[in-house]
Amino acid sequence: MKLVTFSHGGATRIGVVVDDNVVDLSAAAPELPREMAAFLGEGNAAMERARKAAGQSGNRIALKQVKLEAPIMRPPEFLAVGLNYADHIAETGRDKPDFPVFFNKQTSCVNGPYDPIHSPRDSQALDYEGEMAFVIGKRCRHVPRDKAREVIAGYTIVNDVSTRDWQRRAQTMTLGKSFDTHGPIGPWIVTADEIPDPHSLELHTWVNGEERQHSNTKHLIFDCFACVETLSTVFTLLPGTVVSTGTPSGVAIAMKPPRYLKVGDVVKIEVEKIGHIEGRIIEEPAETTRY
């Protein structure tokens, strides 16, 4: 299934994409939660109810008539892995890590799959990072690698938008990864049963139609299951947690000279078997100042 969060008729709820339509679960299965993390937390029973609803003919809205939001608009945790492709490590001049480099993106940076991305007034080094991400489907702790598949609800796409000047300035990567709108996610969550091997997916990133990144998730140094094992050793993973698995080579900062994003640029990221997300860079609006 393709699980979505969408807005239509002044309300936001969750659904299942079937062909060119969205099955509105608030109508087709009103007993289910209307928010994605809560839905995932209901476990297999909720998944089966949604699957049954998706197989029925009613309660459908044309996909072109809805606004797709980030499938999880406020994930309980939004984590990412740095330096997780060998070619990206090579272009940065860093050493290959012996242990996964995890960092947080603040959940307030989450953005819709086709929403504009702000060029911050306080940064001059805006970069893209095309990534495949997985979404936790069960509350879990101490998950061994060979059981990790069982706690993953599905897979999605993330643009790990980065402000490189802030990333260099801060002692951790969080500030450089967490500006508002710098976490586009989507366009949906493809459930794990439809992607039996998440480590064989083609990944592409284009800027204004120019291919900047092309790799395959088979080149991940620490794969999805290893990440689950490591993270769950330390803390409880909650349904709806998003873990972005890292980016391959081709980022703007590594070019000579760097080719940072500018206002008007369009970034499109595609991952095989999932789909694509696409966002245009705009000036940070004046109304973001609030105090």
VENHU-V884690 format. One record per residue. PSI is psi as a letter, one per 30 degrees, with the letter a starting at -180 (none if undefined). NEAR is the number of other ideal C-beta (glycine too) atoms within 8 Angstrom. Layout:
psi	near
PSI	NEAR
PSI	NEAR
This chain:
psi	near
l	11
j	10
k	14
l	16
k	14
l	14
k	8
k	10
h	3
g	3
l	7
k	7
a	10
l	14
a	14
k	14
k	12
j	8
b	4
g	5
l	10
k	15
j	14
j	12
f	15
f	12
e	7
f	12
i	10
f	6
f	4
l	13
l	9
g	9
k	9
e	13
e	13
e	11
e	15
e	15
f	11
f	9
a	9
e	5
e	7
e	12
e	10
e	8
e	11
e	15
e	10
e	9
e	13
f	11
f	5
l	9
f	3
a	6
h	8
k	10
k	11
k	9
e	9
f	5
f	6
l	11
j	7
k	12
l	12
k	13
e	14
j	14
e	9
i	7
k	12
e	9
k	10
j	14
l	13
l	16
k	14
l	9
h	13
g	13
k	14
e	8
e	10
e	14
e	12
e	8
f	10
f	8
g	4
l	6
k	4
k	8
k	9
f	3
k	5
k	11
j	9
k	11
l	11
k	11
k	15
k	8
f	11
f	6
f	15
k	12
l	12
l	11
f	13
g	9
l	9
l	8
k	16
k	14
j	13
k	9
f	6
g	4
k	11
g	5
i	11
k	15
l	13
l	14
j	10
k	13
l	15
k	15
l	13
l	15
k	18
k	17
f	11
k	10
k	8
l	11
k	8
h	6
j	13
l	7
e	9
f	5
f	8
e	14
e	7
f	7
g	13
k	14
e	11
a	14
k	15
a	17
k	18
k	13
j	15
i	13
k	16
k	13
j	15
e	13
e	10
e	13
e	12
e	7
e	7
l	10
f	2
l	6
f	9
e	11
e	10
f	14
g	16
g	12
k	11
k	7
g	12
g	16
h	16
k	16
k	16
a	16
f	12
l	13
j	14
j	13
l	12
f	12
f	5
f	9
i	13
f	5
j	5
f	12
h	9
h	7
k	13
k	9
k	17
k	10
k	15
k	11
j	13
h	6
f	5
k	6
k	7
e	10
k	13
j	9
a	11
k	8
f	14
f	6
g	10
k	12
e	11
j	10
a	10
e	13
e	10
e	11
e	15
e	18
e	12
e	12
e	12
f	14
e	6
e	5
l	6
k	7
k	14
l	11
k	13
f	14
k	13
k	16
j	15
k	14
g	16
l	14
k	11
a	13
l	11
g	9
l	15
e	12
f	9
f	9
l	8
j	3
l	4
k	10
i	6
l	11
k	12
l	8
k	7
f	6
k	10
k	11
k	14
k	10
k	16
k	12
k	15
k	7
f	8
e	14
b	11
l	10
l	14
k	10
k	14
k	9
k	15
l	10
k	7
k	8
k	7
e	4
f	5
f	8
j	5
k	4
none	2
